[in-house]
């Protein structure tokens, strides 16, 4: 269980809320967020995400799939324009979680 300003995350219950509003995530979106939250500020490359979340080898298509999942995840957890973007892009490398 973790609380970051407006974001509440519970791994055991697979629960995410923002400002008290429950956020419905797909399995992959939740798994990406869980990995990033459990390792704040650590940069995960596309290859690492594929290995740790998808358990697959890296391909170009997979990189696009990661981008799509992260994009959807960001839209879902940013329920108001004044909220920060917790999932940060590291251009050309991957993603990290940062408050």
MARPA-223071 format. One record per residue (C-alpha): residue number from 1; chain; x, y, z. Coordinates in steps of 0.02 Angstrom, whole numbers, plus 50000, padded with zeros to 5 digits. Each point is the difference from the previous one (the first is absolute). Example, Ala and Ser with C-alpha at 12.3 -4.5 7.8 and 13.67 -1.06 7.14 Angstrom:
# MARPA-223071
REC   num   chaine       x       y       z
REC     1        A   50615   49775   50390
REC     2        A   50069   50172   49967
END
This chain:
# MARPA-223071
REC   num   chaine       x       y       z
REC     1        A   50000   50000   50000
REC     2        A   50069   50169   49949
REC     3        A   49933   50177   49996
REC     4        A   50076   50134   49888
REC     5        A   49910   50166   50020
REC     6        A   49834   49962   49909
REC     7        A   50045   49824   49944
REC     8        A   49967   49847   50109
REC     9        A   50070   49832   49947
REC    10        A   49972   49829   50081
REC    11        A   50089   49853   49921
REC    12        A   49913   49868   50107
REC    13        A   49827   50058   49948
REC    14        A   50055   50054   49825
REC    15        A   49918   50166   50039
REC    16        A   50039   50174   49937
REC    17        A   49907   50157   50048
REC    18        A   50028   50181   49956
REC    19        A   49919   50129   50115
REC    20        A   49894   49859   50070
REC    21        A   49935   49949   49829
REC    22        A   50032   49817   49956
REC    23        A   50098   49981   49838
REC    24        A   49964   49849   49891
REC    25        A   50162   49936   49921
REC    26        A   50035   49854   49885
REC    27        A   50116   49864   50065
REC    28        A   50148   50068   49901
REC    29        A   49967   50181   50051
REC    30        A   49995   49949   50183
REC    31        A   50157   49894   49983
REC    32        A   50095   50143   49919
REC    33        A   49945   50122   50136
REC    34        A   50042   49873   50137
REC    35        A   50176   49975   49932
REC    36        A   50031   50187   49985
REC    37        A   49926   50044   50170
REC    38        A   50099   49866   50090
REC    39        A   50160   50073   49926
REC    40        A   49976   50190   50006
REC    41        A   50117   50104   49891
REC    42        A   50077   49842   49925
REC    43        A   49996   50005   49810
REC    44        A   49931   49843   49919
REC    45        A   50050   49974   49819
REC    46        A   49878   49930   49873
REC    47        A   50098   49838   50005
REC    48        A   49986   49990   50190
REC    49        A   49813   50033   49994
REC    50        A   49975   49865   49870
REC    51        A   50099   49877   50104
REC    52        A   49922   50044   50169
REC    53        A   49819   50035   49948
REC    54        A   49974   49905   49837
REC    55        A   50134   49866   50026
REC    56        A   50046   50015   49816
REC    57        A   50150   50044   49896
REC    58        A   50014   50175   49927
REC    59        A   49927   50043   49830
REC    60        A   49950   50165   49920
REC    61        A   49816   49954   50011
REC    62        A   50018   49967   50185
REC    63        A   50073   50174   50026
REC    64        A   49844   50075   49921
REC    65        A   49892   49890   50112
REC    66        A   50090   50068   50153
REC    67        A   49976   50179   49940
REC    68        A   49814   49967   49974
REC    69        A   49977   49922   50171
REC    70        A   50095   50141   50086
REC    71        A   49901   50131   49904
REC    72        A   49836   49919   50055
REC    73        A   50063   49984   50179
REC    74        A   50047   50185   50005
REC    75        A   49828   50052   49935
REC    76        A   49912   49894   50130
REC    77        A   50098   50060   50152
REC    78        A   49999   50184   49950
REC    79        A   49817   50029   50034
REC    80        A   50019   50189   50015
REC    81        A   50111   50123   49906
REC    82        A   50079   50064   50160
REC    83        A   50068   49827   50045
REC    84        A   50181   49962   49964
REC    85        A   50057   49864   49881
REC    86        A   50077   49866   50113
REC    87        A   50065   49893   49857
REC    88        A   50143   50093   49919
REC    89        A   50075   49964   49829
REC    90        A   50187   49985   49985
REC    91        A   50016   50043   49816
REC    92        A   50059   49854   49894
REC    93        A   50031   49892   50153
REC    94        A   49840   49958   50094
REC    95        A   49901   50058   50152
REC    96        A   50012   50038   50186
REC    97        A   49885   50044   50145
REC    98        A   50030   50168   50081
REC    99        A   49901   50110   50120
END
